[in-house]
Amino acid sequence: MGASSSETQIPQVEHNILVAADQGRLDIVTKLLDGGTDPNTADEVGTTALHNAAKRGHWHVARLLLEKQASPGLEDGNYNTPLKLAIEAGHKKVIHLLLECDTSPRTSREICLAARCGHANIVQDLLDRGAPSLAPANHSTPLHVAAMQGFPDVCDVLLSHDKKLTRTFWERMTGPKLAVDTKGSVGHTPFSWAVTNQHPRTVEVFLRHYPSLVRSYDRNKSLCFHRAIELKNVEMVRVFLDHGADIEMRSQYGDRPLHRAVAAGDTEVIQMLLARGAAVDAKNQSGFIPEHLTNDPKIRMIVRNAGSARLQAKGLSSESAPGVAAAPPPPEYKA
């Protein structure tokens, strides 16, 4: 009869440092290293015992391997370092250990990976060890990555760091822009990515750090506030308004928020703007008022009724409103 799986696994673990490290068997790894096994032994795809220990979060095994001169900077055939695997898995203790043992300069690749995975604490650790938060023109920064994915805590860490950077006049003139202002390869800033991908909590973090972003534009020269309205994202529109967005903010074509909301056809956003006092009779550059931008009679009546209610609140009827002539009485009927 063939050997059972448990019987075939025992000698493999006892004689293979990669498998023992993967399973967190500190006793076996210790025995193999004491017996002369090279700590940097790799398999056919370049994986070492330290790669496996880092990936699984086996801190004690990783520490022993590093004490025995395992290299923390070795890449496997997929360009993975032990640190990269630990970051992907979020094993903070192992990450600290690897950072302490590897004094080489930290790279944008590492911090972008931590940002993409949403690990705010790890991003902070990498920043504290000199990882770059800025990037050349047309390259994504860690802030782009975090904003795109919608990780508000990571964005908070990076924006706080961004504001603390001290740069010389020459660096400001010739070096990369602050991360909040940098446009990536497709022309988006981190903030416009957060809006485009509809991450309201992340949008709120940006506006808390940089209130002026309420008036910013996306890569298509559209106002980010108008973009949030067009996306019909009620929570995101509310975040903009709560952070001071002008209820009559005009686009390059003279459209105001209510124009965009009526055109998008979302009644909840329309009602929100009307409740904040959006003008129902404002014209864009083509001479259209908001109700002209929909074919939905219900939406037209929502806008009209809001206008009538305002006139009544001022003690005016729609018939007596300025610019509206009262109809003459009908002629007297004669039999």
N, C-alpha and C positions, 0 to 999 in steps of 0.2 A: 504494500500500500504506500501511496505517496505521503510525504511528510506534511504535517498540518502547517497552517499559515503561521501559528505561534512558534512552532519549532524552527521554521525557516527564518523567522524574523529575529530570533535571539542571537544567532551568530552574526547576522548582518549588523545589528546594533552594537554588539560587543567589539566588532572589528572595523567598523566604519564610522569615523569621527563626524562625517557630515550627517549621517542619520542620527547619531547620538545627540549632536547639537540641535538638530531639528526637533527632537523629542524632549529636549531639556534634561538629558541624563548627565548631570554634572559628574556623577561618580565614574561613569564610563569615559567621558571626555578627559577627566583627570588621569585615569589609568592609561589611556592611549597616549596622552602627551608625555606622561612620565616614562612611557615605554619607547619614546623617540619619534612618535608620529609628528610630521611637519604640520604646524597649526595653519599653514596656508595651503594645505592640500586642497585641490579643486577637482571637480568632476568634469565631464566632457563639455559642459556648457559654461564652465568657469565659476560655478558656485562653490564657495568655501564654507567651512563650518561657521565662520563669523556671519556670513550672509544668512544662514539658516537661523542662527541664534537671534540675530537682529530682527528678522522677519517675524519670528514667533514671540519675541519679547522675553526671551530667557536671559535676564540680566546677569545672573551668576555665571552662566556659561560664557556669555560675551566677555565678562570681566576676566575670567580665567584665560580665555583665548588671547585677549589683549596683553595680559601679563606675560604670556608665553610668546609675545612678539608677532601675533597675528596682525596683518596689515589692514587698517580700517579704510584705506583708500582704494583697495582692489576693485575693479569693475568686472562683472561677469559678462557673458556674451550678449546680454541684453542691455549693457551699459548701466547696470544696477550696482551701486555701492551698498555696503551694509547700512549706511546712514539713510540712503534713499528708501530702502525697504522698511526701515524702522519708522521713517516719517509717514510713509503711505499707511502703515498699520497703526500709527499713533502711539507707539510705545515710548512714552516720554522719558522714563528712567534710562532706557537703552540709548535714546538719543543724547541725553546728557552725558552718558558714559562715553559715547563715541566722539562727541564734541570736545570733551576734555582730553581725549587721547589723540585726537587728530588736530594739530595746530595749523594745518594748511588754511589759506584764505577761504572763507565761505563764499559760495557762488549764488548767483541769481537763480540757477536751476533748483537749488535746494529750497530757497525761500518761496519760490513760485509753486513748488510742489506742496509745501506746507500750507500755503494760501489756498491752493486748489482743493486740498483735502479738508479745509475748514478748521485747522488746528491753530487757534489764536495764541495759545501759550507757547507753542513751538515756534511760531513766527516771531514772537517777542524774544525768545531765547536766541534765535538766529540773528535778529537785529542787534541784540546785546553783544554778539560775537562778531559784528562787522559785516553781516550779509548786506548786499546792496539793495536799496529800495527803489532806486532810480534806474532808468534805462535810456539808451540812445533814442533819437527820434524814430518813430514808426516801429518801435518795439514795445511789447507788453511788459508792464511792471507787475509786481505781486499784487498791487492794488487793482489793476485791471482784472486779474484772475479772480480775486476775491469778490469784486463787484459783479463780475459776470456770473459767478456761481451763486451769489446772494448770501454771503457770510458776513452779517453785520458786525460780529465781534472781531473778526479778522480785519475788516475795514477800519474799525475804531482804533485798533492797535497801529495800523499803518498810517492812518491820517494823523494820529497823535505824534508819531515819529516824524512824519513829513513836516509838521509845524515846528518841530524842535531843531530841524537841521539848520546849522549855521554855515553859510557859504560866503566866500569872498565875492567882491563885486565881479571879478574876472570869471569866477565859476558860474555866477548867475548869468553873465552875458554869453559865455561860450559853452557851458556845460549843459547837461540835460535839465529839462524843466522839472519842477516839483511833480511828484507822481500824480497829484490831483489834476494837473493841467496837461499831462502827457497824452497825446493821441497815439493809439496803437496802430497795428498794420492795416486795419480797415477803417481808420479814421475816428473811432469812438474814444472818448475819454472814459475813465472809470465810471464817472457819474452817469454818463449817457448809456453805458452798458447796464447799469443798475435799473435805469428807467426802461430801456428797451426790453430787458428780460423780466420786467415786472416784479421787482423785489422791494416792496414798500418799506420794510424795516431797514434795509440797507440804504435806501434813498433818504430816510429820516436821519441816519447816522451822518451821511454826507452834509445834509442841510444844517445839522447841528454844529458841525465843524466849520462849514463854509456857507453861511446864509445867502451869499450872493449867487450861489448856484441855481436859485429859483429862476433866474433870468438867463440861464445858459442854453446853448444850442447843441443839437446832436450833429452827426456827420452829414446829414442832409440839410443842414441850415434850418431845421425846424426847432422851435422852442421845446425844451424838454417838458415843460408844463403842459403845453398843447399835446405833446406826444402821449403823456399819461392820460389825458382826456380821450384822445382817439383810441387808446387801448381799452377804454371803458373800465379802468381799474379804479374803483371808487375809493379804496383805502389809500392808494397812491395820490390821487387827486386831493384827498383830505389832508395828507401830509404836506403837500405843496402849499395849500391854503393856510394851514396852521403855522407854517413857517414864513408867512408874509407874501406869498405870491399875489400879484396884482390881479384882481378879479376882472380887470379890463385890459390885461396884457395883450398887446397887438403883435401879430405876425407881420412878416414883410409884405403881406397882401392885405393887411388891415383887418384880418380876422381876429376876433376876440374869443376868449374861452367858450362863451355860449354859442358862438357860431360853430366851433369845432364839436361841441357836445351835441348840438342839434344834428349836425351832419353825421355824427357817429351813431346817433339814434339810441343812446342809453338814457332812459328816463330818470334813473337814480342820480346820475351825474348832473343831468339838467336841473333836477329839483335842488340838488345841493348848491349849484351855482346861483340859481334864482334865490334861494334862501340867503345867500351871501350878498345879494344885491346886484347881480349881473344885469346890465341894461338890455331890455328886450327890443329896443328900437335903434340900437347902434348899427351903423352901416359900415361894411367893409369897402375896399377900394372899388369894387364892382357895383356898389350901391345896394347890396343885399343886406337886409336885416336877418337875424337868426332864423325866423320862421320860413324864410324863403329857401333855406337849405335842406328842407325835408319834404318828402311826399306823404309823410304819415300825418293824417288829420288829427290824431290823438296828441301827437307832439306839438303840432301847431296850436291846439287849444290849451295845452299846458302853458305854453309861452304867453299866449294871449290872455288867459285867465290871470296869470301872474301880473301882467301889466295892468289889467283892469283892477285887480285887488289893490295894487299900489295907489292907483288914482283914487279909489274909494277911500283908502286910508288917509289920503290928503284932502278929502272932502270934495273930490271932483268925480263926475261921472264920465264915462268914456265919450258920451256925446258932447260934453262941455269941455273936453280936454283941449288945450291950445292947438290950433291948426286943424281942428276937426269942425267943419261947419254943420250946424243943426239943420236937419231937413225941413223944408217949408211944410206947413200944414196942408192936407189935401183940400181941393176945392169943395165948396158946399154942394151937397147933393140936391138936385131939384127934380121933382117928379115931372 
